[in-house]
Amino acid sequence: MTTTVSVNMTNCYGIDALEHTFDFSNKNMPVLVYAPNGVMKTSLAKTMRQYANNKEPEDIFFPERKSEFSVVDEAGEAIDRESVFVIDSVDEKYQSSRISTLLASEELKARYDEIFGSIAEKKEKLFKALKKPSGLSKDIDAAIAGAFKVRKEDVLVALARLEREVKEGAHSQFSGLKYKTLFSDKVLEFLQNSDVKTLIDDYTKIYEQILDSSLYFKKGVFNHSNAETIAKNLKSNGWFDGGHSVNLNHAGERSEISTEAELIDAIESEKQKILTDPKLAEMFQKVDNTLTTAELRNFRDYLIENPFVVAELSDIDAFKQRVWISYLVENSSEYFDLIQEYDSSKEKIKEIIGEAEKEQTRWESVISLFNDRFSVPFTVKVENKGDAVLNVSAPQITFYVEDRDNGAPRKTDRNVLDRGLSNGEKRALYILNIIFEVEARRKAGIETLVVLDDIADSFDYKNKYAIIEYLNDMSADENFHLVILTHNYDFYRTVRGRLGIFGDNKLLCNRLNGALQLIPDSISDNPFETWKNNLETPVVLVASIPFVRNLAEYVGNEEAFQTLTSLLHMKDQTQALTVQDLYTVYQSVLAEGSFTDFSGIGGSVFDLVMAVCGEICDLDDDNLTLEQKIALSVGIRLVAEQVLIDEINDPAYVETIRKNQTGKLIRKYERSGGCDEKVLRAVKRVALMTPENIHLNSFMFEPILDMSGHHLKALFADIKACAEA
């Protein structure tokens, strides 16, 4: 089994360079990568997808740059392309091509194949024989299914129902007709023309009138086809050779026929009498005049040679069936060989299909898993379980939605479902296809590198947890090696905990001079615990202020709360508060001995904040730590509020503000008139980017982690410039 996978890429979809080895040697532990939006994690996934699809990556914006990519195992061997499976955040059109392979009962399939083998052989023999008269080189079963309006897999059932007609030699007069010519798309389109339909109907009425006055023939009882069949049967059974004769009766008069030749002449004479009738000939000419296009030339020739066909065109569906029956009559030996074999095996096949319907298949297990775990307004079923198990047809996935009026589920199709689902629900449907693909790979034993790009985007929490649970199922299989990419720190933290990912398998994505780096995640599972033990570090001390402020609020320490609020908003005392004052506040909120002594840090807290922010902005690396981002956010807002207070120049108004200070100052400044557009743009960016970062959203620090370090540094520089202007 693969223990490491190394990727090396240059100039791939915005990634200048990335070289990294993913390590799966520790019990196949997944690799989890956190990367804020814009750090090109999706480009990594796209490059891997191109590789899997046997395509070369490229640099979209700089196509002249040469793109290179390799992915190898611990032995330096290239990973098989089929063994790379990339899962996007969403692809509503994606459908697994492997669903039909998820068959649980190989034993049933073997029994079915054994029984059906002989049937298939005889079926193939018959269909081969039918190619010549029909003019069809392929898809004989599809054509027969279409003519008799059955499913392709039910063709044998349809053929078996024709046994009596084939025995009687029905419709043999059509055996010389080419199905391909008679029922081409162009011909069928032509016959749907209303004027053509009228002409054919008129022709048929005249034909039937003439038939009613025939010497021997009678509509619906005895026509020239019946007569020709009788003549053939009499000959084959030696009727005339035995000295027998037949009588033809007309208007009470009998004509004795004692030879086969006399009978055939009588039938042909009567047939020609009908077909050459002046009225019928006139109507045929009208029909013939409509057949003027090149595409219909072959069809026109058929009608000229076989004018009796015209009367059949009034009911195309019935005519198609009669033509097929005529072919079966001409190939009756092959037909009856097939039907006899089918009849003798029919009960056994029925029994096996019945067992297959009861089988719990892998794809049924997938559906059960999906229905149980995912919260969606529909349920999924498989309708043709027996056929699918036996590989007669692909599994047909159907969807049911609950009817709120009567509670009965209503069947619907995928297109209708798509129109009624939310984006999150559509993504859940996408996950169903992903699960099918994974389970098919599991069944086939395909060792797979699975790259997941923001798989949980736009899902509610219940469905996110369902996805995480399935990722855990996958990681337990040694054939699946997971690389999970996400820009959502909440999802990252949850996956990290649920899947037990630790050490160098939890990574942060850092962009440095165009190159990507995947570095070990240094963020503690409980950063607040870490901070308490490192408050002598200035950046940690600044970052801890909003955390301790929240604690003071929760325990009802109003004095401490107000003091710490003055370090997050510009108040009268903000710039006067010292680090020693801060130490005293911490002593009143935190238990004695629970935090490190930072009393040795001198000066004002405001100056400390500004110094820390300056040091952060001087860093070359934009991959900032949690505490650096929080400290920078605190500094940004303090400077922004000082700028606004100076610009407004209304101490009495500022004094009245009790909460939402930043927003109120911005609105006051905007309404004041004559404000500096540069300042206004900067402070509005502050309002958008920093509130949750400072207050930690009740100890949830994910929002600030998703914030780009580059953007925070740029914002501090811009607001600082406004203050110094």
Secondary structure as UniProt FT lines:
FT   STRAND          4..12
FT   TURN            13..14
FT   STRAND          15..23
FT   TURN            25..28
FT   STRAND          31..34
FT   TURN            37..38
FT   HELIX           41..52
FT   TURN            53..54
FT   TURN            63..64
FT   STRAND          68..73
FT   TURN            74..75
FT   HELIX           81..83
FT   STRAND          84..87
FT   TURN            92..93
FT   TURN            97..98
FT   HELIX           99..101
FT   HELIX           106..134
FT   HELIX           140..147
FT   TURN            148..149
FT   HELIX           152..154
FT   HELIX           155..160
FT   TURN            161..162
FT   HELIX           163..167
FT   TURN            168..171
FT   HELIX           172..174
FT   TURN            175..176
FT   HELIX           179..182
FT   HELIX           185..191
FT   HELIX           194..212
FT   TURN            219..221
FT   HELIX           224..236
FT   TURN            237..243
FT   STRAND          246..250
FT   TURN            251..252
FT   STRAND          253..257
FT   HELIX           260..275
FT   HELIX           278..289
FT   HELIX           294..296
FT   HELIX           297..305
FT   HELIX           307..314
FT   HELIX           316..330
FT   HELIX           332..358
FT   HELIX           362..373
FT   STRAND          378..382
FT   HELIX           385..389
FT   TURN            390..391
FT   STRAND          397..402
FT   TURN            404..406
FT   STRAND          409..412
FT   HELIX           414..420
FT   HELIX           423..444
FT   STRAND          448..453
FT   TURN            455..458
FT   HELIX           461..475
FT   TURN            478..479
FT   STRAND          480..486
FT   HELIX           489..498
FT   TURN            499..500
FT   HELIX           503..505
FT   STRAND          506..512
FT   TURN            513..514
FT   STRAND          515..520
FT   HELIX           527..532
FT   TURN            535..536
FT   HELIX           538..555
FT   HELIX           558..565
FT   TURN            566..570
FT   TURN            572..573
FT   HELIX           574..576
FT   HELIX           579..589
FT   TURN            592..593
FT   TURN            599..600
FT   HELIX           605..617
FT   HELIX           626..648
FT   HELIX           651..656
FT   HELIX           661..671
FT   HELIX           677..689
FT   HELIX           691..699
FT   HELIX           702..705
FT   HELIX           709..724
//
